[in-house]
Amino acid sequence: MSAENVAALVAAAVCGAGVLAVLGIVLVLSRRLRELRDVVRDLRNETVPLVHDARVVVDQAATEMLRVGDVLSSTEAVSGTVDSASRLAYRAFANPVVRVLAFWTGTRSALRRLFSPRSRGLGPMSSSSTGVRPARQREATKDSSVHRRHVRARARR
């Protein structure tokens, strides 16, 4: 065997080993590609229904949001109506109610004065049955009220 034959034999062996290596790599890559296709198919089978369900839920949510918007606008309209009605009721009833309360208070005060023992002269403060106080008593009452006014004025300062 000559050197050329040995070189050709070594080159053929190296080429054969290279072909076997490439063939092995191709087989491994084809298996990985098949596994990747399976994973993609499974992923597609799972995600397409999920995306469809998500789309349905989003559509329902949009419909509900429209309903909520309608309810809010109705609520605002009702709130405005109630507000105006309450203002109208206040304007309509406030003055008569105040007048009735004032009348009742005045009537009650008049009845109290009319039926109190002091007004008939029968109270403990009166010295006679006519209800007229003596002049000294009137002066003392007047002085004490003046004194009270002075004390109040000093307290305010």
C-alpha positions as CSV (number, residue, x, y, z in Angstrom):
1,M,0.0,0.0,0.0
2,S,1.2,3.2,-0.9
3,A,1.0,6.5,0.9
4,E,-1.6,7.7,-1.5
5,N,-3.8,4.8,-0.7
6,V,-3.3,5.2,3.0
7,A,-4.2,8.9,2.7
8,A,-7.3,8.1,0.6
9,L,-8.3,5.4,3.1
10,V,-7.9,7.9,6.1
11,A,-9.8,10.6,4.2
12,A,-12.6,8.1,3.4
13,A,-12.7,7.0,7.1
14,V,-12.9,10.7,8.2
15,C,-15.6,11.4,5.6
16,G,-17.5,8.4,6.7
17,A,-17.2,9.4,10.4
18,G,-18.3,12.9,9.4
19,V,-21.3,11.6,7.5
20,L,-22.3,9.4,10.5
21,A,-22.0,12.4,12.8
22,V,-24.1,14.6,10.6
23,L,-26.6,11.7,10.2
24,G,-26.8,11.4,14.0
25,I,-27.3,15.2,14.4
26,V,-30.0,15.1,11.8
27,L,-31.8,12.2,13.7
28,V,-31.5,14.1,17.0
29,L,-32.8,17.3,15.4
30,S,-35.7,15.5,13.7
31,R,-36.7,14.0,17.1
32,R,-36.5,17.4,18.8
33,L,-38.5,18.9,15.9
34,R,-41.2,16.3,16.3
35,E,-41.3,16.9,20.0
36,L,-41.5,20.7,19.3
37,R,-44.4,20.1,16.9
38,D,-46.2,18.0,19.5
39,V,-45.7,20.8,22.1
40,V,-46.9,23.4,19.7
41,R,-50.0,21.3,18.8
42,D,-50.8,20.8,22.5
43,L,-50.3,24.4,23.2
44,R,-52.5,25.4,20.3
45,N,-55.2,22.9,21.4
46,E,-55.2,24.5,24.9
47,T,-54.8,28.1,24.1
48,V,-57.3,28.5,21.3
49,P,-60.2,27.6,23.5
50,L,-58.8,29.8,26.3
51,V,-58.5,32.7,23.9
52,H,-62.1,32.0,22.7
53,D,-63.3,31.9,26.3
54,A,-61.4,35.1,27.1
55,R,-63.0,36.8,24.1
56,V,-66.5,35.7,25.2
57,V,-65.8,37.0,28.8
58,V,-64.5,40.3,27.4
59,D,-67.7,40.7,25.3
60,Q,-69.8,39.9,28.3
61,A,-67.8,42.4,30.4
62,A,-68.3,45.1,27.8
63,T,-72.0,44.4,27.7
64,E,-72.2,44.6,31.5
65,M,-70.2,47.8,31.5
66,L,-72.8,49.3,29.1
67,R,-75.5,48.2,31.5
68,V,-73.7,49.7,34.4
69,G,-73.3,52.9,32.5
70,D,-77.0,52.9,31.8
71,V,-77.8,52.2,35.5
72,L,-75.4,55.0,36.6
73,S,-77.0,57.5,34.2
74,S,-80.5,56.5,35.5
75,T,-79.2,56.8,39.0
76,E,-77.9,60.3,38.3
77,A,-81.2,61.3,36.8
78,V,-83.1,59.9,39.8
79,S,-80.7,61.6,42.1
80,G,-81.3,64.9,40.3
81,T,-85.0,64.4,40.5
82,V,-84.9,63.6,44.2
83,D,-82.7,66.6,44.9
84,S,-85.0,69.0,43.1
85,A,-88.0,67.4,44.8
86,S,-86.4,67.8,48.2
87,R,-85.6,71.4,47.4
88,L,-89.2,71.9,46.3
89,A,-90.6,70.2,49.5
90,Y,-88.3,72.3,51.7
91,R,-89.4,75.5,50.0
92,A,-93.1,74.4,50.2
93,F,-93.1,73.2,53.8
94,A,-90.4,75.1,55.6
95,N,-92.2,78.4,56.0
96,P,-95.6,76.9,57.1
97,V,-93.9,74.6,59.5
98,V,-91.9,77.4,61.0
99,R,-95.1,79.4,61.4
100,V,-97.0,76.5,63.0
101,L,-94.2,76.0,65.4
102,A,-94.0,79.7,66.3
103,F,-97.8,79.8,66.7
104,W,-97.7,76.7,69.0
105,T,-94.8,78.2,71.0
106,G,-96.7,81.5,71.5
107,T,-99.9,79.7,72.4
108,R,-98.1,77.5,74.9
109,S,-96.5,80.5,76.5
110,A,-99.8,82.4,76.6
111,L,-101.5,79.4,78.2
112,R,-98.7,79.0,80.7
113,R,-99.0,82.7,81.7
114,L,-102.7,82.5,81.8
115,F,-102.9,79.5,84.0
116,S,-99.8,80.0,86.2
117,P,-100.3,80.8,89.9
118,R,-98.2,83.9,89.7
119,S,-100.5,85.6,87.2
120,R,-103.4,85.2,89.6
121,G,-101.5,86.5,92.6
122,L,-101.5,83.1,94.3
123,G,-97.8,82.4,94.0
124,P,-95.2,82.5,96.9
125,M,-93.7,85.7,95.6
126,S,-96.9,87.8,96.0
127,S,-97.7,89.5,99.2
128,S,-101.4,90.1,98.4
129,S,-104.1,88.4,96.4
130,T,-103.9,91.0,93.7
131,G,-100.4,89.9,92.6
132,V,-98.9,93.4,92.9
133,R,-95.5,93.4,94.5
134,P,-94.5,96.1,97.0
135,A,-92.3,98.9,95.8
136,R,-89.3,97.7,97.8
137,Q,-89.5,94.3,96.2
138,R,-89.8,95.8,92.7
139,E,-86.7,98.0,93.4
140,A,-84.7,95.0,94.7
141,T,-85.6,93.0,91.6
142,K,-84.6,95.9,89.4
143,D,-81.3,96.3,91.2
144,S,-80.5,92.6,90.9
145,S,-81.2,92.6,87.2
146,V,-78.9,95.6,86.7
147,H,-76.2,93.9,88.7
148,R,-76.5,90.7,86.6
149,R,-76.2,92.7,83.4
150,H,-73.0,94.4,84.7
151,V,-71.5,91.0,85.7
152,R,-72.3,89.6,82.3
153,A,-70.7,92.5,80.6
154,R,-67.5,92.1,82.6
155,A,-67.5,88.4,81.8
156,R,-67.7,89.1,78.1
157,R,-64.6,91.3,78.2
